[in-house]
């Protein structure tokens, strides 16, 4: 079993999810998405795998969300995806991807369903 985790080391949930992967002996690749931001194309793929729209993957409590008026309902998917590319702190974390599926590790135990 191998996995990819889109990880923010400063996030407790992300660290706990990473810990579960380690505890279960999963071979994984860490993508520190704040440093290595997914492209718009990559985010579209992740959204498809997660079966979510862009707004559902956004951290709406982040200041940048409010400052950029991203709650504006007239913004389309492309606008919201570009906002996440430009401000990766907006991306909900952690995202874990395996051959069995892709999930958001909130709560961290969600990862157990795909490992």
C-alpha positions as CSV (number, residue, x, y, z in Angstrom):
1,X,0.0,0.0,0.0
2,X,1.3,3.4,-0.9
3,X,-0.3,6.8,-0.3
4,X,0.2,10.5,-1.0
5,X,-0.6,13.0,1.7
6,X,-1.1,16.7,1.0
7,X,0.3,17.8,4.4
8,X,0.7,21.0,6.4
9,X,3.1,20.3,9.3
10,X,1.6,23.1,11.4
11,X,-1.9,21.4,11.3
12,X,-2.7,19.1,14.1
13,X,-5.2,17.0,12.0
14,X,-2.6,16.7,9.3
15,X,0.1,15.5,11.8
16,X,-2.4,13.0,13.3
17,X,-3.3,11.6,9.9
18,X,0.4,11.3,9.0
19,X,0.9,9.4,12.3
20,X,-1.9,6.9,11.4
21,X,-0.2,6.2,8.1
22,X,3.1,5.7,9.9
23,X,1.5,3.5,12.6
24,X,-0.2,1.3,9.9
25,X,3.1,0.9,8.0
26,X,1.9,2.6,4.9
27,X,4.5,3.7,2.4
28,X,3.7,7.4,1.6
29,X,4.8,10.4,-0.2
30,X,4.4,13.8,1.6
31,X,3.5,16.8,-0.4
32,X,3.8,20.0,1.6
33,X,1.2,21.8,-0.4
34,X,2.0,25.2,1.1
35,X,5.4,24.9,-0.5
36,X,4.5,22.8,-3.5
37,X,1.1,24.0,-4.4
38,X,-1.0,21.8,-6.7
39,X,-1.8,23.3,-10.0
40,X,-5.4,24.1,-11.1
41,X,-5.4,20.9,-13.1
42,X,-4.2,18.8,-10.1
43,X,-6.9,20.4,-7.9
44,X,-9.6,19.6,-10.5
45,X,-8.5,15.9,-10.4
46,X,-8.5,15.9,-6.6
47,X,-11.9,17.5,-6.5
48,X,-13.2,14.8,-8.9
49,X,-11.7,12.0,-6.8
50,X,-13.1,13.6,-3.6
51,X,-16.5,14.2,-5.3
52,X,-16.5,17.7,-4.1
53,X,-17.0,21.1,-5.6
54,X,-14.2,23.7,-5.1
55,X,-16.0,25.6,-2.3
56,X,-16.3,22.4,-0.3
57,X,-12.5,22.0,-0.3
58,X,-11.9,25.5,0.9
59,X,-11.1,26.6,4.5
60,X,-13.8,29.3,4.8
61,X,-12.5,30.5,8.2
62,X,-9.1,31.6,6.8
63,X,-8.6,35.4,6.7
64,X,-7.7,35.3,3.0
65,X,-11.1,33.7,2.2
66,X,-12.9,36.7,3.9
67,X,-10.4,39.3,2.6
68,X,-10.9,38.2,-1.0
69,X,-14.7,37.9,-0.7
70,X,-14.6,34.3,-1.7
71,X,-18.0,33.8,-0.2
72,X,-19.4,35.6,-3.3
73,X,-21.8,33.1,-4.8
74,X,-21.2,34.5,-8.3
75,X,-17.6,33.0,-8.3
76,X,-17.4,29.9,-10.4
77,X,-15.4,26.7,-10.0
78,X,-12.5,28.1,-12.0
79,X,-12.4,31.3,-9.8
80,X,-12.3,29.3,-6.6
81,X,-9.7,26.8,-7.9
82,X,-7.5,29.7,-8.9
83,X,-7.9,31.2,-5.5
84,X,-6.7,28.0,-3.9
85,X,-3.7,27.9,-6.3
86,X,-2.9,31.5,-5.4
87,X,-3.5,31.0,-1.7
88,X,-2.9,27.3,-0.8
89,X,-3.7,28.0,2.8
90,X,-7.3,27.8,1.6
91,X,-7.1,24.1,0.8
92,X,-8.6,21.9,3.4
93,X,-6.1,19.4,4.8
94,X,-4.9,16.8,4.9
95,X,-5.8,15.1,1.7
96,X,-4.8,11.5,1.4
97,X,-4.8,9.5,-1.8
98,X,-4.3,5.7,-2.2
99,X,-5.4,3.2,-4.8
100,X,-8.5,2.7,-2.7
101,X,-9.6,6.3,-2.9
102,X,-9.0,9.9,-1.9
103,X,-10.3,11.5,1.4
104,X,-9.9,14.5,3.6
105,X,-8.4,13.5,6.9
106,X,-10.9,15.3,9.1
107,X,-11.2,13.5,11.4
108,X,-7.8,11.8,10.9
109,X,-9.5,8.4,11.3
110,X,-11.1,8.9,7.8
111,X,-7.8,7.6,6.4
112,X,-8.5,4.1,7.7
113,X,-11.2,3.7,5.0
114,X,-8.6,3.9,2.2
115,X,-5.6,2.1,3.6
